[in-house]
Amino acid sequence: METNEQNGKIAIVTGAGGGIGSALVKKLMENGVFCIMVDMHESPNSNLAGIIDQNKGAYFSVDLTDISGIDKFYDDISVKYDKIDFLFNVAGIGIYKKIGDLTIEDWNHSIDLNLTAPFYLTKKLIYLLQKSDTPVVFNIGSGMGVFPMAGRSAYCASKFGLRGLTLSLANEFKNDRIKFQLLTLGSVMTGFGAGGIDSRLGLQKTGKQYLTPESVSERILEATMDRNSPTEIKFYPEGYREENT
């Protein structure tokens, strides 16, 4: 991606404070993209604050499980920005429980954040996206949206749903400028899900392979900037498919 081609572009990145989100924001910033960073925390972390200090981004604290919060976010940005070039739906939650232990709150939180939030953000932002010359809505999927896994019913349901949403919208807008894409990911070395990063580091020592946030963000950029790239991009570490089939 050439920096001069991306100057003046505006991206929304949800989950900007997480492992993949922060790596993606850094990549976008390095390539001249202004980032509207969305996260649940009241204040940006030190890395994101540095981007804001350089006038290369803006930060919004938004509870994406609250429709009224998304409405307010839209109202705030629609008076400040006349277009949006990229919407990266990165925010998500991984609640891994057997159905007997899964509460209705667990279920609702999973669906609200992993599926309803990307749907509603996309719906709200369609007008601003259509004002871009090269708009892209990029959703972060999961191998658990392809390979059903025991003990992860809420997470699998949300990611199967996100995959269906993205593929359906890609067809709905196939004659429009908006490109819809889904990155179907395997395991990534972040603190996401059960056990956090310490659990992953332990499993890595036993031979389990992980993608890095940096490699994921690079793959996202490659796909986003190539208008001929496929709707769904699958990116798994070595052995991932065998572990989950």
DRENDODREN-586384 format. One record per residue (C-alpha): residue number from 1; x, y, z. Coordinates in pm, whole numbers, plus 50000, padded with zeros to 5 digits. Layout:
<pts>
(NUM, (X, Y, Z))
...
</pts>
This chain:
<pts>
(1, (50000, 50000, 50000))
(2, (50150, 50332, 49894))
(3, (50129, 50607, 50153))
(4, (50053, 50885, 49904))
(5, (49754, 50691, 49774))
(6, (49602, 50674, 50122))
(7, (49649, 51033, 50240))
(8, (49309, 51178, 50318))
(9, (49149, 50838, 50373))
(10, (48946, 50793, 50692))
(11, (48903, 50460, 50872))
(12, (48690, 50354, 51166))
(13, (48851, 50078, 51372))
(14, (48647, 49918, 51649))
(15, (48828, 49730, 51923))
(16, (49116, 49971, 51863))
(17, (49270, 49904, 52204))
(18, (49301, 49528, 52152))
(19, (49587, 49330, 52002))
(20, (49467, 49319, 51642))
(21, (49297, 49658, 51659))
(22, (49601, 49846, 51786))
(23, (49831, 49675, 51533))
(24, (49589, 49768, 51255))
(25, (49566, 50131, 51369))
(26, (49946, 50152, 51366))
(27, (49964, 50013, 51012))
(28, (49694, 50247, 50888))
(29, (49859, 50548, 51049))
(30, (50195, 50458, 50894))
(31, (50025, 50463, 50556))
(32, (49863, 50801, 50593))
(33, (49513, 50693, 50696))
(34, (49334, 50899, 50962))
(35, (49192, 50659, 51222))
(36, (48869, 50702, 51416))
(37, (48945, 50465, 51702))
(38, (48657, 50306, 51891))
(39, (48698, 50115, 52216))
(40, (48501, 50048, 52533))
(41, (48747, 50219, 52768))
(42, (48689, 50578, 52872))
(43, (49042, 50681, 52774))
(44, (49277, 50555, 52501))
(45, (49579, 50349, 52600))
(46, (49924, 50506, 52570))
(47, (49982, 50380, 52215))
(48, (49652, 50520, 52088))
(49, (49700, 50845, 52279))
(50, (50028, 50898, 52094))
(51, (49845, 50874, 51762))
(52, (49591, 51132, 51877))
(53, (49872, 51362, 51991))
(54, (50013, 51351, 51637))
(55, (49672, 51456, 51498))
(56, (49654, 51128, 51308))
(57, (49345, 50995, 51481))
(58, (49046, 51053, 51705))
(59, (48919, 50838, 51991))
(60, (48562, 50754, 52090))
(61, (48458, 50552, 52393))
(62, (48156, 50350, 52281))
(63, (47971, 50054, 52430))
(64, (47902, 49865, 52107))
(65, (47649, 49641, 52280))
(66, (47429, 49948, 52333))
(67, (47239, 50058, 52022))
(68, (47190, 50407, 52164))
(69, (47567, 50433, 52210))
(70, (47621, 50352, 51843))
(71, (47356, 50609, 51749))
(72, (47539, 50876, 51951))
(73, (47872, 50778, 51796))
(74, (47722, 50816, 51449))
(75, (47574, 51154, 51538))
(76, (47914, 51271, 51666))
(77, (48116, 51165, 51362))
(78, (47861, 51259, 51096))
(79, (47902, 51629, 51179))
(80, (48283, 51605, 51177))
(81, (48357, 51387, 50874))
(82, (48198, 51405, 50530))
(83, (48290, 51047, 50433))
(84, (48422, 50719, 50568))
(85, (48653, 50512, 50348))
(86, (48699, 50204, 50565))
(87, (48501, 50041, 50843))
(88, (48700, 49774, 51026))
(89, (48479, 49576, 51265))
(90, (48749, 49429, 51489))
(91, (48585, 49441, 51834))
(92, (48469, 49107, 51968))
(93, (48439, 48881, 52268))
(94, (48509, 48511, 52316))
(95, (48295, 48343, 52583))
(96, (48373, 47972, 52577))
(97, (48131, 47769, 52791))
(98, (47925, 47454, 52762))
(99, (47557, 47528, 52715))
(100, (47470, 47425, 53071))
(101, (47704, 47694, 53203))
(102, (47617, 47957, 52944))
(103, (47395, 48233, 53081))
(104, (47152, 48441, 52879))
(105, (47379, 48737, 52956))
(106, (47676, 48549, 52805))
(107, (47470, 48469, 52496))
(108, (47339, 48823, 52450))
(109, (47681, 48978, 52501))
(110, (47834, 48746, 52240))
(111, (47566, 48814, 51979))
(112, (47541, 49186, 52056))
(113, (47913, 49257, 52021))
(114, (48020, 49002, 51759))
(115, (47719, 49024, 51526))
(116, (47469, 49300, 51602))
(117, (47732, 49574, 51640))
(118, (47891, 49512, 51296))
(119, (47543, 49495, 51141))
(120, (47423, 49817, 51301))
(121, (47744, 50012, 51242))
(122, (47733, 49912, 50876))
(123, (47368, 50013, 50848))
(124, (47429, 50351, 51011))
(125, (47741, 50428, 50807))
(126, (47620, 50327, 50460))
(127, (47561, 50688, 50354))
(128, (47907, 50807, 50462))
(129, (48069, 50500, 50304))
(130, (47894, 50564, 49974))
(131, (48057, 50908, 49962))
(132, (48400, 50743, 49937))
(133, (48554, 50649, 49603))
(134, (48678, 50313, 49738))
(135, (48472, 50216, 50045))
(136, (48539, 49890, 50227))
(137, (48360, 49722, 50518))
(138, (48602, 49469, 50665))
(139, (48483, 49222, 50928))
(140, (48701, 49000, 51145))
(141, (48565, 48649, 51136))
(142, (48694, 48328, 51288))
(143, (48762, 47970, 51200))
(144, (48490, 47904, 51457))
(145, (48253, 48050, 51198))
(146, (48352, 47762, 50969))
(147, (48448, 47477, 51204))
(148, (48191, 47422, 51484))
(149, (48367, 47345, 51812))
(150, (48225, 47195, 52129))
(151, (48199, 47428, 52426))
(152, (48187, 47740, 52210))
(153, (47823, 47754, 52101))
(154, (47773, 48127, 52165))
(155, (48098, 48224, 51995))
(156, (48041, 47991, 51699))
(157, (47684, 48117, 51653))
(158, (47803, 48478, 51648))
(159, (48084, 48409, 51401))
(160, (47875, 48188, 51172))
(161, (47627, 48478, 51174))
(162, (47893, 48737, 51095))
(163, (48018, 48526, 50806))
(164, (47665, 48498, 50667))
(165, (47605, 48870, 50712))
(166, (47924, 48963, 50528))
(167, (47873, 48722, 50237))
(168, (47510, 48831, 50199))
(169, (47599, 49202, 50197))
(170, (47877, 49137, 49945))
(171, (47608, 49006, 49709))
(172, (47364, 49283, 49797))
(173, (47622, 49549, 49709))
(174, (47798, 49369, 49422))
(175, (47693, 49646, 49181))
(176, (47780, 49921, 49428))
(177, (48119, 50070, 49517))
(178, (48112, 49931, 49872))
(179, (48327, 49621, 49902))
(180, (48248, 49381, 50187))
(181, (48522, 49152, 50312))
(182, (48570, 48893, 50584))
(183, (48899, 48772, 50729))
(184, (48839, 48425, 50868))
(185, (49112, 48388, 51127))
(186, (49274, 48106, 51313))
(187, (49435, 48145, 51655))
(188, (49613, 48476, 51718))
(189, (49864, 48556, 51993))
(190, (49655, 48809, 52186))
(191, (49472, 48816, 52518))
(192, (49139, 48738, 52350))
(193, (48911, 48469, 52493))
(194, (48957, 48223, 52776))
(195, (49289, 48210, 52957))
(196, (49432, 48525, 52805))
(197, (49778, 48556, 52659))
(198, (49946, 48354, 52936))
(199, (49746, 48048, 52834))
(200, (49846, 48097, 52471))
(201, (50212, 48136, 52557))
(202, (50193, 47810, 52750))
(203, (50029, 47627, 52462))
(204, (50281, 47772, 52220))
(205, (50557, 47603, 52419))
(206, (50386, 47268, 52355))
(207, (50388, 47329, 51979))
(208, (50061, 47508, 51907))
(209, (50100, 47770, 51635))
(210, (49964, 48125, 51647))
(211, (49935, 48416, 51409))
(212, (50068, 48752, 51530))
(213, (49861, 49073, 51543))
(214, (50115, 49231, 51309))
(215, (50081, 48958, 51044))
(216, (49702, 48980, 51071))
(217, (49701, 49359, 51029))
(218, (49928, 49327, 50726))
(219, (49693, 49074, 50569))
(220, (49398, 49305, 50635))
(221, (49571, 49594, 50459))
(222, (49671, 49383, 50161))
(223, (49313, 49266, 50115))
(224, (49156, 49606, 50176))
(225, (49369, 49790, 49924))
(226, (49326, 49531, 49648))
(227, (48984, 49585, 49491))
(228, (49016, 49245, 49323))
(229, (49076, 49050, 49644))
(230, (48810, 48792, 49735))
(231, (48522, 48855, 49972))
(232, (48646, 48595, 50221))
(233, (49012, 48554, 50308))
(234, (49109, 48259, 50526))
(235, (49423, 48299, 50735))
(236, (49518, 48010, 50963))
(237, (49840, 47920, 51144))
(238, (49999, 47587, 51066))
(239, (49793, 47295, 51198))
(240, (49480, 47500, 51272))
(241, (49250, 47317, 51034))
(242, (49360, 46978, 51164))
(243, (49303, 47086, 51526))
(244, (48944, 47188, 51456))
(245, (48812, 46919, 51220))
</pts>
